[in-house]
Amino acid sequence: MKSALRLPKGAVRPRAAVMAMAPYSPPTSNRRGKLRLDFNENTVGCSPRVLAALKDSLEGDALAVYPDYGDAREEIARYFNVRPSQFLFTNGTDEAIQVLVNTYVDDGQEVVLLKPSYAMYRFYAEAAGARIREIVYPRLGMEFPLDAVLAAITPETRAVMLANPNNPTGTGISLLAIERILRRARKAVVLVDEAYYEFSGVTALTEIGRVPNLFVSRTFSKVFGMAAMRLGCLFAHEANVAFLHKAQSPYSVNALAVAAARAAVQDPGYIHNYVAEVLAARELLCFGLEKLGIPYVPSSGNFVLGNFGRRAIEVRDALRGQGILVRDRSYEAAGCVRITVGTREQMRCLLAALEEVWNA
Ligand SMILES: Cc1ncc(COP(=O)(O)O)c(C=O)c1O
């Protein structure tokens, strides 16, 4: 798609890859005070321990110095059960994707992606000038299209980007399928983005020491309720991590984000309780959608993709009118709206509003 932006007279022309990109601006404004079921965030906020740690960190002397990641690296490694040399802190998963692309993908090289999936894979691949090979999730059930992905991988493929579970479909990829992709794509790096791992329980992280082309990302933006802090981790065999470091700015993660993460991993009970609440709420939401006759894709994440057909935009706008934000995805999956799962109380509130809108 060509960019709609105009180049002012006399301005320096950006790289061709950037000129060709469509602007991407997620609807992050005017969300305060609303029921935010539009970004798959934690809908109740982070652990109180995180807030306390942040307050403790707000001290002039601490803010005056560049971040030192040393102790945090040890603690976070312990939480994820890896060695400190097997990961890097990143400015959200987004920087993990960027660093991976910058390390391995040259202009004109091929990247395999899925559609619909998380937008930032395409974003960074396009910015790098990569050739994109896109595999479409089948409309019915939106199950991971393993055979099509395997068929798309050739010796030319440099990177394969997978979200497990996938956003916005909510569908997962089995470890067996990931293993087959890793074997087929021996000459490519394979990212398994596990932003929603805590809701699905399926992880490839245990394999990073054994499989040299496997990269796994995790984030503090979702279950931990820290999206504003922008912190993620990119895990891989330690030999790969040394190269990833070369392509990353040394201080892209700020000290407050790291302090917050250290506190967050000290409070695993908070996360477990939130996951249990979301799983119960997800059942409630799916049951409610079924009762209203709205088809949906069974999800392994903290969100559900519903098919509202021709009424997708109308439903989104009517819910917004009632102070409830959901995300239209019909531009990539016709008729579909994604609903973040929060607490059972929040789902009851959503379903009551939805019933009114749907039956109007
Ligand atoms: C699959 C997936 N990965 C990563 C992210 C964002 O992660 P971060 O906030 O860590 O950059 C999202 C957010 O929606 C997502 O859906």
The ligand as a Gaussian input file, in Angstrom:
#p B3LYP/6-31G(d) Opt

LIG

0 1
 C        0.939000     -10.710000      19.833000
 C        1.369000      -9.439000      20.487000
 N        2.652000      -9.240000      20.748000
 C        3.072000      -8.115000      21.346000
 C        2.188000      -7.109000      21.696000
 C        2.636000      -5.813000      22.298000
 O        3.608000      -5.981000      23.141000
 P        4.433000      -4.815000      23.816000
 O        3.495000      -3.898000      24.506000
 O        5.294000      -5.631000      24.710000
 O        5.244000      -4.100000      22.766000
 C        0.851000      -7.275000      21.442000
 C       -0.082000      -6.192000      21.833000
 O       -1.196000      -6.102000      21.484000
 C        0.423000      -8.459000      20.827000
 O       -0.860000      -8.652000      20.554000

